[in-house]
Amino acid sequence: MGPTASGKTDLALALCEYLPCEIISVDSAQVYRGMDIGTAKPSIEIRQICPHHLIDILDPAQSYSAGQFYEDTRYLMSTIAKRNHIPLLVGGTMLYFHTLRNGISFLPARDLAIRAKIEKEAEIIGWKVLHDRLTTLDPLSANHINPNDPQRIQRALEVYQLTGKPLSSLINSTYPSLPYNIIRVSVLPKERILLHHRIEQRFLAMLEKGFLEEVKNLFQRSDLNIKLASIRAVGYRQAWLYLQNKLSLSAMIDQAIIATRQMAKRQLTWLRREKDSLQILSEEASAKELYQKINKYL
């Protein structure tokens, strides 16, 4: 586990030289085909060196949930273990890690009419006011949802309207626990300012690799829009607004970098709760050191 641009992917690949691993991507954006550069997706050549799973499994017009990730990953872990290999889960979508370990309850399906009503209301009064409303209806959920996260605010309000119960009261562990010994590894930056610099440099490198062309290919499709989870991914949303002439190129770059830094901050907040995980500093990370720590842990 680690924030974006922390070097966890390179560390995982190097670890595969020491252990018979197969990598399971824990990334809510890498599941989508045609979204390669902006998600820092491992290349085909790298995936041929070490098997990767849950990459390129969906079209961007489709949706993917934490519950689906749970089911897919349980199946993959079982099949990988039967091959006498080690499932190595790598990524930064902390909700997926949390769901896999703790499970989630069976929540009601999405209701497009209620969602549309909530979105229309947000256009009038703003997501901040809706977050305040959520604080009254479901303070526990509101406490864990950023006021600038419309997707999760919408879902929490939607569940409340559908069930009359707060989302926090419905989220309980209803799935069986994992039948494996789990070793949690947190890849952390030595200093946040260094992570911020890497985030900026990585996004600029993505632009040089053709990120805008990648988004333009998606933008030209009539079935995709900015409300979809795939297009709301960090970087893609800002590039989409640029292609809609709602942002200048410089503003798009600035906003994408800022949004990525904010995402990294949220990821680090999750990681601070991982009190008993093995911690590796990204600037000093080495597969050999991690391998030695894992052996010591075992």
C-alpha positions in Angstrom: 0.0 0.0 0.0 1.2 3.5 -0.7 0.2 6.9 -2.0 0.4 7.7 -5.6 3.9 8.2 -7.0 5.5 6.6 -4.0 7.3 3.9 -6.0 5.3 0.9 -4.7 4.9 -0.6 -8.2 8.7 -0.7 -8.9 9.2 -2.1 -5.4 6.6 -4.8 -6.0 8.2 -5.8 -9.3 11.6 -6.0 -7.7 10.2 -8.2 -4.9 9.0 -10.7 -7.6 12.7 -11.5 -8.2 12.9 -12.8 -4.6 9.4 -14.4 -4.2 7.1 -16.3 -6.6 4.5 -13.6 -6.7 1.6 -12.7 -9.0 0.5 -9.0 -8.7 -3.2 -8.0 -8.2 -3.7 -4.4 -9.0 -5.5 -2.5 -6.2 -6.3 0.6 -8.4 -9.8 1.8 -9.2 -8.6 3.3 -12.5 -6.3 0.7 -13.9 -9.3 -1.6 -14.4 -10.2 0.4 -17.4 -9.0 -0.2 -20.9 -7.6 2.7 -22.9 -6.5 4.5 -19.7 -2.9 3.7 -19.6 -0.7 6.8 -19.3 -2.8 8.7 -16.8 -3.1 5.7 -14.5 0.7 4.8 -14.7 -0.4 1.4 -15.8 2.5 -1.2 -16.0 3.5 -1.8 -19.6 2.7 -5.0 -21.5 6.4 -5.9 -21.3 6.4 -5.6 -17.5 3.2 -7.6 -17.2 4.8 -10.4 -19.2 7.7 -10.5 -16.7 5.4 -10.8 -13.7 1.7 -11.8 -14.1 -0.7 -8.9 -13.3 -4.4 -9.2 -12.6 -7.4 -6.7 -12.5 -5.8 -4.5 -15.2 -7.8 -3.7 -18.5 -10.8 -5.7 -17.4 -13.5 -3.1 -18.1 -14.5 -0.5 -20.7 -14.5 3.1 -19.3 -18.3 3.2 -19.8 -18.7 0.5 -17.2 -18.6 0.8 -13.4 -16.6 -1.1 -10.8 -17.3 -1.3 -7.1 -15.5 -2.2 -3.9 -17.8 -5.2 -3.7 -16.8 -6.4 -7.1 -13.2 -6.0 -6.2 -13.7 -8.1 -3.1 -15.3 -10.9 -5.1 -12.7 -10.8 -7.9 -9.8 -10.6 -5.6 -11.0 -13.5 -3.4 -11.2 -15.7 -6.5 -7.8 -14.6 -7.8 -6.0 -15.1 -4.4 -7.4 -18.6 -4.3 -6.3 -19.5 -7.8 -2.9 -17.9 -7.4 -2.4 -19.9 -4.1 -3.3 -23.1 -5.9 -0.5 -22.5 -8.3 1.8 -22.2 -5.2 2.4 -18.6 -5.9 1.9 -15.6 -3.6 -0.8 -13.0 -4.3 0.9 -9.6 -4.1 -1.7 -6.8 -3.9 -0.3 -3.5 -5.0 -2.0 -0.1 -5.2 -3.3 3.0 -3.6 -7.1 2.5 -3.6 -7.3 2.2 0.2 -11.1 1.5 0.3 -10.4 -1.7 -1.7 -7.8 -2.8 0.8 -10.2 -2.0 3.6 -13.1 -3.9 2.0 -10.9 -6.9 1.3 -9.8 -7.2 5.0 -13.0 -6.1 6.7 -15.8 -6.7 4.2 -18.8 -4.5 3.5 -22.5 -5.0 3.9 -24.9 -5.6 1.1 -26.0 -2.1 0.2 -28.9 -1.1 -2.0 -28.2 -0.8 -5.7 -27.9 2.6 -7.3 -31.0 4.6 -8.0 -30.6 6.8 -11.0 -33.6 9.0 -10.2 -32.4 9.7 -6.7 -28.9 10.3 -7.9 -30.1 12.8 -10.5 -32.2 14.6 -7.8 -29.2 14.9 -5.5 -27.0 16.2 -8.4 -29.6 18.8 -9.4 -29.8 19.9 -5.8 -26.0 20.1 -5.6 -25.9 22.4 -8.6 -28.2 24.8 -6.8 -26.9 24.7 -3.2 -23.5 23.1 -3.6 -21.9 19.9 -2.3 -20.7 21.6 0.9 -24.3 22.2 2.0 -25.2 18.6 1.2 -22.2 17.5 3.2 -23.5 19.6 6.1 -26.9 17.8 5.7 -25.1 14.5 5.8 -23.4 15.5 9.0 -26.9 15.8 10.6 -28.2 12.5 9.1 -25.1 10.4 9.3 -22.4 12.1 11.3 -20.1 9.0 11.3 -20.1 8.8 7.5 -19.7 12.5 7.1 -16.7 12.5 9.4 -15.0 10.1 7.0 -16.1 11.8 3.8 -14.2 14.8 2.5 -16.6 17.8 1.8 -15.0 17.9 -1.7 -15.9 14.3 -2.5 -19.2 14.6 -4.3 -19.3 10.9 -5.3 -19.2 9.6 -1.7 -21.5 12.4 -0.4 -24.1 11.4 -3.1 -23.8 7.7 -2.3 -24.3 8.3 1.5 -27.4 10.5 0.9 -28.7 8.0 -1.7 -28.5 5.1 0.7 -30.2 7.1 3.5 -33.1 8.0 1.1 -33.4 4.4 -0.1 -33.2 2.7 3.4 -34.0 5.4 5.9 -30.8 4.3 7.7 -27.4 5.9 7.8 -24.7 4.3 5.6 -22.5 4.0 8.7 -25.0 1.7 10.3 -25.2 -0.6 7.3 -21.5 -1.0 6.8 -20.6 -4.1 8.8 -18.5 -7.1 8.1 -20.8 -9.5 6.4 -18.2 -11.3 4.3 -16.0 -14.1 5.7 -12.5 -13.2 6.7 -9.6 -14.0 4.4 -8.1 -17.5 5.0 -4.5 -16.3 4.6 -1.7 -14.8 6.6 -1.7 -11.2 5.5 1.5 -9.1 5.6 0.7 -5.4 5.2 3.4 -3.2 3.8 3.1 0.6 3.7 5.4 2.5 1.3 5.7 6.0 2.8 7.5 9.2 1.7 10.3 10.4 3.9 9.1 13.9 3.5 5.8 15.0 1.9 7.5 17.8 -0.1 9.5 15.1 -1.9 6.3 13.2 -2.8 4.7 16.5 -4.1 7.7 17.0 -6.3 7.5 13.5 -7.7 3.8 13.9 -8.3 4.4 17.1 -10.4 7.3 15.5 -12.3 5.3 12.4 -13.1 2.3 14.3 -14.4 4.5 16.4 -16.7 6.1 13.2 -17.9 2.7 11.8 -18.6 1.9 14.8 -20.8 5.1 14.2 -22.8 4.1 10.6 -23.3 0.8 11.6 -24.9 -1.7 11.8 -22.0 -3.8 14.4 -23.7 -4.1 12.3 -26.8 -5.2 9.4 -24.6 -7.9 11.5 -23.0 -8.9 12.9 -26.5 -9.6 9.3 -27.7 -12.0 8.9 -24.8 -13.5 12.4 -25.2 -14.5 11.6 -28.8 -16.7 8.7 -27.7 -20.3 9.6 -27.4 -21.0 7.1 -24.6 -18.5 8.7 -22.1 -19.0 11.8 -19.9 -17.5 13.5 -16.9 -20.0 11.9 -14.5 -18.6 8.4 -15.0 -16.3 7.0 -12.4 -13.6 6.4 -15.0 -13.6 10.0 -16.3 -13.7 11.4 -12.7 -10.3 9.8 -12.1 -7.6 12.3 -11.1 -6.0 13.8 -14.1 -8.7 12.6 -16.5 -11.3 14.9 -15.1 -9.1 18.0 -15.5 -8.0 17.0 -19.0 -11.7 16.4 -19.9 -12.5 20.0 -18.7 -9.6 21.3 -20.8 -11.0 19.5 -23.9 -14.4 21.1 -23.2 -12.6 24.5 -23.2 -13.5 25.0 -19.6 -9.9 25.1 -18.4 -6.8 26.6 -20.0 -3.8 24.2 -20.5 -1.9 25.8 -17.6 -4.9 25.7 -15.4 -5.5 22.0 -16.3 -1.9 21.1 -15.4 -2.1 23.0 -12.1 -5.4 21.5 -11.1 -4.4 18.0 -12.0 -1.3 18.2 -9.9 -3.2 19.8 -7.0 -5.9 17.1 -7.2 -3.2 14.3 -7.2 -1.6 15.8 -4.2 -4.9 15.9 -2.4 -5.5 12.3 -3.3 -2.1 11.4 -1.9 -2.9 13.2 1.3 -6.1 11.1 1.7 -4.1 8.0 1.0 -1.6 8.9 3.7 -4.4 9.5 6.2 -5.6 5.9 5.6 -2.0 4.6 6.0 -1.6 6.3 9.3 -4.2 3.9 10.6 -2.1 0.9 9.6 -0.3 0.8 12.9 1.0 -2.8 12.6 2.1 -2.7 9.0 5.7 -3.0 7.8 6.8 0.4 6.9 9.2 1.2 4.0 10.4 4.7 3.1 9.9 5.2 -0.6 13.2 7.1 -1.0 15.2 4.3 0.6 13.0 1.3 -0.5 14.7 -1.8 -1.8 13.3 -5.2 -2.5 16.1 -6.9 -0.6 15.3 -4.9 2.5 11.6 -5.6 2.2 12.3 -9.3 1.6 14.4 -9.4 4.8 11.7 -7.7 6.8 9.1 -10.1 5.5 11.3 -13.1 6.6 11.8 -11.5 10.0 8.1 -10.9 10.3 7.4 -14.6 9.5 
